[in-house]
Amino acid sequence: MTEQTKLSEEMDFQKIVENMMEPFVIYEPQWSASGSLVNLKWIYLNRAAKKSLASFGITAPLNAKLYDAFPELIDKPMHFACTKALEQGDNQKTKLPFSFQGKDYFFEILIQPLAGNLLVSYRDISDSENQLLLAEFQNKKYERLFQQSLEPTFIIDKEGHFTACNPQFEKLFGDLYQCSLNSLFTESEDYQWVGQQLKKKKNIIETEFSFRGRRRKTHICLLSISPLFDEGNQSYEFMGTIRDITKRKIAENEMVLAEKLSMTGKIARTIAHEVRNPLTNLSLALEQMKADIGEEHEDFSMYYQIINRNSIRIESLITELLNSSKPKSLQLAPTPLNLLLQETLTLTEDRLQLKEIKLITKFSELLPDILADGQQLKIAFLNLIVNALEATAEKKGRIFIKTRKTKKAVMVIIEDNGCGISKEDQAHLFEPYFTKKREGTGLGLTTVQNILNSHHARLTLDSQLGVGTKFTITFPV
């Protein structure tokens, strides 16, 4: 190759570089006495580089120094990349964030060693980087909204597995990451219906379900789920929120039950008045007939005993109905619950031994006394314990009685491993005369509820067929 040809090729290359759209710069490194890179001197700029620098107020920069013009670039990624390129002799690529007159710029920098100098090309990527930063900011904002939501919120994939849960969700249900939505439902039929709605990409809006929370505690909740769509309008995940309405439902049920008890009381008093008057006349007439005819008459004696026995039975039923429905007149006094329960349990010792049922007690030692009518509470506790005894099987039965204290309440828990109560029966359990026992009157639990209402105590029920039943009585402190 002749010198003329070589010179022509170099001129052609310079012409190409000079007219390229991307800025190209050649820097001469400036070294300190100790051999550290301290500055970069411009020794060549193509047309695009000159135009770019002019936009930042830098004109005729040849032989000027980069860090003199832009001191903020010292000890930044570009400086380190230049040092590395010179030391290792290979190409380096980096990003350079740069602020000028209140505006943020981003440049993609390519650095190539060139005979002791550095050939640097750079590309303005401010628009794409700002979009990425904006998207990242939006994602962080939505992430904060998700995490800080006051309601339990979750995201599930198409298979129904949790992919994200916020702290409120974990507080209520525990960490269910990668578990299935199915694990929340107490009734499998409910999840099947939800699964069908999700397959159809339909919204579920505040639909009531029973969920299983931490420590297997049951919660009544309103569930809302909506599909998340990508840019192609394809569903890829589902987002849901849960509103726990357990306390509200308990309050509503207590109000309904109180209204039922109040109505039962009114009906009972009306019946008692309407029945007792003719019953009294009947009894008086019967006694008069006995005096006139005498007990010696065989037929009269038989009919007299039948009428008298049933009159007494009717009177007893009316009295029992009145006692179960009217508010109790309480003799309040400081009452130690643990001692009261122990006294109640002595009344059931014979039945426990007869059926060979194991009794397990766990009483809190730091339980404060409550203001209560001990005799009335003993009746309520005895009813619940006897019900537990009757629900458990001989030799296999277990009854657990516990007491514990929280910040605002004292609790008594009576639990068995008996036959359990169906959901349908639970809805009517405290209604007067509702019973599944052959010889039961259906007034036992009504009496229990009435006594506890008089003490401003709350009675809650948790039962499952074939597993057992748990009554929790909460006394406000």
C-alpha positions in Angstrom: 0.0 0.0 0.0 1.4 3.4 -1.1 1.6 6.4 1.2 -0.8 8.2 -1.0 -3.4 5.3 -0.7 -2.9 5.2 3.0 -3.4 8.9 3.3 -6.5 8.7 1.1 -8.1 6.0 3.3 -7.4 8.0 6.5 -9.0 11.0 5.0 -12.0 8.9 4.0 -12.3 7.5 7.6 -12.0 11.0 9.1 -14.7 12.2 6.7 -17.0 9.3 7.8 -16.4 9.9 11.5 -16.8 13.7 11.0 -20.3 13.2 9.4 -21.6 10.5 11.8 -24.8 11.2 13.7 -23.3 10.1 17.0 -20.8 12.3 18.8 -17.2 11.1 18.7 -14.4 12.5 20.8 -10.7 11.7 21.3 -9.3 12.6 24.7 -5.7 12.8 25.7 -5.3 11.5 29.3 -3.8 13.9 31.8 -1.8 12.2 34.6 -0.7 13.2 38.0 2.8 12.8 39.3 1.7 9.7 41.1 0.4 8.2 37.9 -3.4 8.8 38.5 -5.8 9.9 35.8 -6.7 13.5 36.7 -8.2 15.0 33.6 -9.0 14.4 29.9 -8.1 16.9 27.1 -10.1 17.3 24.0 -7.9 16.7 20.9 -10.6 15.8 18.4 -14.4 16.2 18.2 -16.6 15.4 15.2 -19.3 17.7 14.1 -22.0 16.0 16.2 -19.8 16.3 19.3 -19.2 20.0 18.8 -22.9 20.6 18.3 -23.7 18.6 21.5 -21.2 20.5 23.6 -22.4 23.8 22.2 -25.9 23.0 23.6 -24.2 22.9 27.1 -22.5 26.2 26.5 -19.1 24.7 25.5 -17.6 26.1 22.2 -14.2 25.6 20.6 -13.2 23.0 23.2 -10.1 21.7 21.4 -7.1 21.5 23.9 -9.5 22.4 26.7 -10.0 19.9 29.6 -13.2 18.0 30.3 -13.1 18.2 34.1 -12.4 22.0 33.9 -15.6 22.4 32.0 -17.6 19.8 33.9 -16.0 19.3 37.4 -19.0 17.3 38.6 -17.8 14.4 36.4 -14.7 13.7 38.6 -15.0 10.4 40.4 -18.1 9.4 38.5 -18.7 6.2 36.4 -17.2 7.7 33.3 -14.0 8.6 35.0 -13.6 5.1 36.5 -14.4 3.5 33.1 -11.7 5.7 31.4 -9.2 4.6 34.0 -10.1 1.0 33.5 -9.9 1.2 29.7 -6.4 2.7 29.9 -5.2 0.2 32.5 -6.6 -2.9 30.9 -6.4 -1.9 27.3 -10.0 -3.0 26.5 -13.3 -1.3 25.6 -15.6 -0.1 28.4 -19.3 0.8 28.4 -21.1 2.9 31.0 -24.0 5.2 31.6 -23.5 8.9 32.6 -26.2 10.7 34.5 -25.8 14.5 34.0 -27.7 17.5 35.2 -27.7 20.9 33.4 -29.8 23.9 34.2 -32.3 21.9 36.2 -32.7 19.2 33.5 -31.5 15.6 33.9 -29.7 13.9 31.0 -28.5 10.3 30.5 -25.7 9.3 28.1 -24.6 5.9 27.1 -20.8 6.0 26.8 -18.5 3.7 24.8 -14.8 4.1 25.6 -12.0 2.6 23.4 -8.2 2.8 24.0 -6.5 4.3 21.0 -2.7 4.6 20.9 -2.5 6.0 24.5 -5.5 8.2 24.0 -9.2 7.4 24.4 -11.8 7.3 21.6 -15.2 8.1 23.2 -18.6 7.9 21.5 -21.8 8.8 23.4 -25.5 8.6 22.8 -28.3 10.6 24.4 -30.7 8.1 26.1 -32.4 10.6 28.3 -35.9 9.9 26.9 -35.8 6.2 27.4 -34.1 6.5 30.8 -36.6 9.0 32.0 -39.4 6.7 30.9 -37.8 3.8 32.8 -37.4 6.0 35.9 -41.0 7.1 35.6 -42.2 3.5 35.3 -40.0 2.6 38.3 -41.5 5.5 40.3 -45.0 4.4 39.3 -44.3 0.8 40.2 -42.9 1.9 43.6 -46.0 4.1 44.2 -48.4 1.2 43.4 -46.3 -1.1 45.5 -46.6 1.3 48.4 -50.4 1.6 47.9 -50.5 -2.2 47.8 -48.4 -2.7 50.9 -50.0 0.2 52.9 -53.6 -0.7 52.1 -55.7 -1.0 55.3 -57.6 -3.9 53.9 -56.1 -7.4 53.3 -55.0 -7.4 49.6 -53.5 -10.2 47.5 -52.5 -11.2 43.9 -53.0 -14.7 42.6 -51.9 -16.3 39.3 -54.2 -18.1 36.8 -53.8 -21.3 38.9 -55.1 -19.5 42.0 -51.7 -19.4 43.8 -50.8 -16.4 45.9 -47.9 -14.4 44.3 -48.1 -11.4 46.6 -49.9 -10.5 49.9 -49.8 -7.3 51.8 -49.1 -7.1 55.6 -52.7 -6.8 56.5 -53.5 -10.0 54.7 -50.6 -11.8 56.5 -51.8 -10.4 59.8 -55.2 -12.0 59.3 -54.4 -15.2 57.4 -50.6 -15.8 57.9 -48.0 -16.1 55.1 -49.7 -18.0 52.3 -47.1 -17.2 49.6 -47.4 -19.9 46.8 -50.4 -21.5 48.7 -53.7 -21.7 46.8 -56.7 -19.4 47.3 -58.5 -22.6 48.1 -56.8 -22.8 51.5 -58.8 -19.8 52.7 -62.3 -21.2 52.3 -64.0 -23.2 55.0 -66.5 -24.6 52.5 -65.2 -26.3 49.3 -68.4 -25.4 47.4 -67.6 -21.7 47.8 -64.2 -22.0 46.3 -65.6 -24.0 43.4 -67.9 -21.2 42.6 -65.1 -18.6 42.8 -62.9 -20.8 40.6 -65.6 -20.8 37.9 -65.9 -17.0 38.0 -62.2 -16.6 37.6 -62.1 -19.0 34.6 -64.7 -16.7 33.0 -62.6 -13.6 33.8 -65.6 -12.2 35.8 -65.4 -9.7 38.6 -66.4 -10.9 42.1 -67.7 -7.9 44.1 -68.1 -8.0 47.9 -69.4 -11.5 48.1 -69.7 -13.0 51.6 -67.7 -16.1 52.4 -66.4 -17.9 55.5 -62.6 -18.0 55.6 -60.1 -19.8 57.8 -57.6 -17.5 59.4 -54.6 -17.9 61.6 -54.8 -20.5 64.4 -57.8 -21.9 62.3 -60.0 -19.0 63.5 -63.1 -18.5 61.3 -63.7 -15.1 59.8 -66.8 -13.9 57.9 -65.4 -11.7 55.0 -66.5 -9.9 51.9 -64.3 -10.9 48.9 -63.7 -8.8 45.8 -61.5 -10.1 42.9 -60.8 -8.6 39.5 -58.6 -9.8 36.6 -55.4 -7.9 35.7 -54.9 -7.4 31.9 -51.7 -6.9 29.9 -51.4 -4.6 26.9 -52.8 -7.3 24.7 -56.0 -7.4 26.9 -55.0 -10.8 28.1 -55.6 -11.7 31.7 -52.4 -12.8 33.5 -53.2 -12.4 37.2 -56.0 -11.5 39.6 -56.0 -8.9 42.3 -58.3 -9.3 45.3 -59.3 -7.5 48.5 -60.9 -8.9 51.7 -63.0 -7.1 54.2 -63.4 -8.8 57.5 -67.0 -8.3 58.8 -66.8 -10.9 61.5 -67.4 -8.4 64.4 -70.3 -6.8 62.4 -71.9 -10.2 61.8 -71.6 -11.1 65.5 -73.2 -7.8 66.5 -76.0 -8.4 64.0 -76.6 -11.9 65.2 -76.6 -10.8 68.8 -79.1 -8.1 67.9 -81.4 -10.6 66.2 -81.0 -13.0 69.0 -81.8 -10.3 71.6 -84.9 -9.4 69.5 -86.0 -13.0 69.5 -85.5 -13.3 73.2 -87.5 -10.1 73.8 -90.3 -11.3 71.5 -90.2 -14.8 73.2 -90.5 -13.1 76.5 -93.6 -11.1 75.4 -95.2 -14.2 73.9 -94.3 -16.2 77.0 -96.0 -13.6 79.3 -99.0 -13.5 77.1 -99.3 -17.3 77.0 -98.7 -17.5 80.7 -101.5 -15.1 81.4 -104.0 -16.6 78.9 -103.2 -20.2 80.0 -102.8 -19.8 83.8 -106.2 -18.2 84.3 -108.2 -21.1 82.8 -105.7 -23.6 84.3 -106.4 -22.2 87.7 -110.1 -22.4 87.2 -109.6 -26.0 86.0 -107.6 -26.9 89.1 -110.2 -25.3 91.4 -113.0 -27.1 89.7 -111.1 -30.4 89.9 -110.6 -29.9 93.6 -114.3 -29.2 94.1 -115.2 -32.3 92.2 -112.9 -34.3 94.4 -114.6 -32.9 97.5 -118.1 -33.6 96.1 -117.4 -37.1 94.7 -114.6 -38.3 96.9 -111.5 -40.4 96.0 -113.4 -43.7 96.7 -114.9 -43.6 93.2 -112.5 -45.7 91.1 -113.1 -44.0 87.7 -113.0 -40.5 89.2 -109.7 -41.2 91.0 -108.0 -42.3 87.7 -109.2 -39.3 85.7 -108.4 -37.0 88.6 -104.8 -38.1 88.6 -104.5 -37.7 84.9 -105.9 -34.2 84.8 -104.0 -33.1 87.9 -100.7 -34.5 86.7 -101.0 -32.8 83.3 -102.1 -29.5 84.9 -99.0 -29.6 87.0 -96.9 -30.3 83.9 -98.5 -27.4 82.0 -97.8 -25.1 85.0 -94.2 -26.3 85.0 -93.7 -25.7 81.3 -95.1 -22.1 81.6 -92.8 -21.4 84.5 -89.8 -22.8 82.6 -90.6 -20.7 79.6 -90.9 -17.5 81.6 -87.6 -18.2 83.4 -85.8 -18.9 80.2 -86.9 -15.7 78.4 -87.2 -12.9 81.0 -84.2 -10.9 82.1 -82.5 -12.3 85.2 -82.6 -10.5 88.5 -78.9 -10.7 89.4 -77.2 -10.7 92.8 -73.9 -9.2 91.7 -70.7 -9.8 93.7 -67.0 -10.1 92.9 -66.7 -13.7 91.6 -63.6 -15.8 91.0 -64.3 -17.6 87.7 -61.9 -20.4 88.2 -63.4 -21.4 91.6 -66.9 -21.1 90.1 -66.0 -23.5 87.3 -64.4 -26.0 89.7 -67.6 -26.0 91.8 -69.7 -26.5 88.6 -67.4 -29.5 87.6 -68.1 -31.3 90.9 -71.7 -31.5 89.7 -70.7 -33.5 86.6 -68.1 -35.9 88.2 -70.5 -38.8 88.2 -71.4 -38.4 84.5 -67.8 -38.0 83.5 -66.8 -41.2 85.3 -69.9 -43.1 84.0 -69.1 -42.3 80.4 -65.3 -42.5 81.0 -64.8 -39.1 79.4 -61.5 -37.3 80.0 -61.7 -33.8 81.4 -58.8 -31.4 80.7 -58.7 -28.1 82.5 -56.3 -25.2 82.0 -57.1 -22.2 84.2 -55.2 -19.0 84.1 -53.6 -18.1 87.4 -53.8 -14.4 86.9 -57.5 -14.2 86.3 -59.2 -11.2 88.0 -62.6 -11.6 89.7 -65.6 -10.4 87.7 -68.8 -8.8 89.0 -71.4 -11.5 88.5 -74.2 -13.6 90.0 -72.3 -16.8 90.8 -75.4 -19.0 91.0 -76.8 -17.9 87.7 -73.4 -18.4 86.0 -73.1 -21.8 87.5 -76.5 -22.7 85.8 -75.1 -21.4 82.4 -71.8 -23.3 82.7 -73.5 -26.5 83.8 -75.8 -26.4 80.8 -72.8 -26.0 78.4 -70.8 -28.7 80.1 -73.7 -31.2 80.1 -74.3 -30.5 76.4 -70.6 -31.3 75.8 -70.9 -34.5 77.8 -74.0 -35.6 75.8 -72.2 -34.8 72.5 -69.1 -37.0 73.2 -68.7 -40.7 72.8 -68.1 -43.0 75.8 -64.4 -43.7 76.5 -63.3 -41.6 73.6 -64.7 -38.3 74.7 -62.5 -35.3 75.6 -63.7 -32.1 77.2 -61.4 -29.1 77.5 -62.2 -26.2 79.8 -59.9 -23.2 79.8 -59.8 -19.7 81.2 -57.6 -16.8 80.0 -57.3 -13.1 80.2 -56.8 -10.5 77.4 -56.4 -6.8 77.8 -60.1 -6.1 77.7 -61.8 -9.3 78.7 -61.8 -12.6 80.6 -62.7 -15.7 78.6 -64.1 -19.1 79.4 -63.7 -21.8 76.7 -65.7 -25.0 76.8 -64.6 -27.4 74.0 -65.4 -31.0 73.2 -64.4 -33.6 70.5 -68.0 -34.7 70.0 -70.3 -35.0 67.1 -70.4 -31.3 66.3 -73.3 -29.2 65.1 -74.3 -28.6 61.5 -74.3 -25.1 60.0 -78.1 -25.3 59.6 -78.6 -26.2 63.3 -76.2 -23.5 64.4 -78.4 -20.8 63.0 -81.3 -21.9 65.3 -79.4 -23.2 68.3 -80.4 -20.5 70.7 -84.0 -20.3 69.6 -86.6 -21.4 72.3 -87.8 -25.0 71.9 -85.2 -25.8 69.2 -83.7 -29.2 70.1 -82.5 -32.4 68.5 -82.6 -34.3 71.8 -85.3 -36.9 72.2 -86.3 -35.7 75.7 -85.0 -32.1 75.5 -87.2 -29.0 75.9 -85.1 -26.7 73.8 -84.8 -24.1 76.5 -81.4 -24.9 77.9 -79.3 -22.8 75.6 -81.9 -20.1 75.6 -81.5 -19.9 79.3 -77.7 -19.8 78.9 -77.9 -17.0 76.4 -80.3 -15.0 78.7 -78.1 -15.4 81.7 -75.0 -14.3 79.8 -76.8 -11.3 78.2 -77.7 -10.2 81.7 -74.0 -10.2 82.5 -73.2 -8.3 79.3 -71.1 -11.3 78.2 -70.7 -12.6 74.7 -71.2 -16.3 73.7 -69.6 -17.4 70.4 -69.8 -20.9 68.8 -67.4 -22.7 66.6 -68.4 -26.2 65.6 -67.8 -28.7 62.8 -69.6 -32.0 62.2 -67.5 -35.0 63.3 -64.8 -32.7 64.8 -66.4 -31.1 67.9 -67.8 -27.9 69.3 -66.3 -24.9 71.1 -68.2 -22.3 73.1 -66.3 -19.2 74.0 -67.7 -16.9 76.7 -66.2 -13.4 76.9 -66.8 -11.2 80.0 -65.8 -7.6 79.6 -63.3 -6.4 82.3 
